[in-house]
Amino acid sequence: MEFQRKNNNSITGRLKGPLVKIIFIIIVLIGFIYALGSINFPAPNKKIEKIIPNENFKIVK
């Protein structure tokens, strides 16, 4: 059996690995955003109201 040495110094050979990783990450992010958008979160039904006293405000002239 003879060993073959792969000499692939072309641009496509050097970019193939990182390009596949980037495409995979983009596909995962798009899937995550789509899944997050399809979840139906309930609207808050409690009214939040905070009264701020007038002592905390300063008059600026």
Legacy VTK file of the C-alpha trace (Angstrom):
# vtk DataFile Version 3.0
C-alpha trace
ASCII
DATASET POLYDATA
POINTS 61 float
0.000 0.000 0.000
1.338 3.390 -0.950
0.676 6.538 0.994
-0.583 9.479 -0.990
0.337 12.947 0.009
-2.368 15.520 -0.524
-0.943 18.848 -1.621
-3.931 21.126 -1.819
-2.575 24.625 -1.524
-5.289 26.324 -3.543
-7.567 28.989 -2.099
-10.593 26.706 -2.089
-8.627 24.030 -0.274
-7.590 26.413 2.492
-11.047 27.967 2.888
-13.112 24.783 2.771
-12.897 23.999 6.518
-13.567 27.486 7.899
-16.267 28.100 5.282
-18.154 24.973 6.343
-17.919 26.038 10.000
-19.201 29.537 9.247
-22.112 28.195 7.191
-22.979 25.742 9.981
-22.940 28.534 12.596
-25.166 30.731 10.391
-27.656 27.877 9.902
-27.766 27.233 13.660
-28.320 30.945 14.402
-31.111 31.228 11.830
-32.765 28.123 13.294
-32.474 29.537 16.824
-33.994 32.879 15.773
-36.825 31.099 13.941
-37.543 28.869 16.963
-37.490 31.859 19.312
-39.887 33.753 17.043
-42.327 30.869 16.867
-42.735 30.668 20.661
-45.895 32.437 21.729
-44.994 34.317 24.909
-47.967 35.513 26.995
-48.497 39.227 27.366
-48.096 40.612 30.880
-51.453 41.160 32.533
-50.294 42.963 35.667
-50.069 46.733 35.444
-46.782 48.005 36.844
-46.920 51.471 38.277
-44.347 53.173 40.465
-44.952 56.529 42.089
-41.872 58.727 42.240
-41.997 61.452 44.899
-41.314 65.047 43.893
-38.350 65.203 46.299
-36.171 63.306 43.823
-36.592 65.853 41.043
-34.290 68.864 40.754
-35.263 72.060 39.009
-32.799 72.995 36.280
-32.891 76.598 35.037
LINES 1 62
61 0 1 2 3 4 5 6 7 8 9 10 11 12 13 14 15 16 17 18 19 20 21 22 23 24 25 26 27 28 29 30 31 32 33 34 35 36 37 38 39 40 41 42 43 44 45 46 47 48 49 50 51 52 53 54 55 56 57 58 59 60
